Amino acid sequence: MIDHVFLTVSDRKRSEEFYSQALKPLGMRHVFDFDGSTAPEWVGDLAGFGTDTAFTFWLREGATTAGTHVGFTAPSREVVDAAYAAAMEAGATDNGTPGERPYFAPGYYAANVFDPDGYSLEFTYHPHP
């Protein structure tokens, strides 16, 4: 189980606006700003996304690297569609329209986009055994 993810972005303000819109259909929002002045230097200032009780997705500004992929769980196919539409409206680049991905598992439904820094995001719904 994943507790949290840090994503280094080239422009934190732009990314905060993007993720605020893209993650809204999943019930996630920008809920907390962490002041990194008392933490080790590598942590930095962070923007936390999640719910009132769980901050699971964090943004920090810095040099970006390729190869990052983050998958977000959605409670239904309709929410996958809504998250994809919200991300595209917020400025994402398409990387796979909403649809079945049977090569992963029966019933696996997902949509894929690239965020403003080129990170690969997936909104997914699939039944778990």
PyMOL commands that set and color helices and strands:
alter all, ss='L'
color gray80, all
select helices_A, chain A and resi 12-22+24-26+36-38+77-89
alter helices_A, ss='H'
color red, helices_A
select strands_A, chain A and resi 5-9+29-34+46-50+55-61+69-73+93-94+99-100+109-114+120-125
alter strands_A, ss='S'
color yellow, strands_A
deselect
rebuild
show_as cartoon
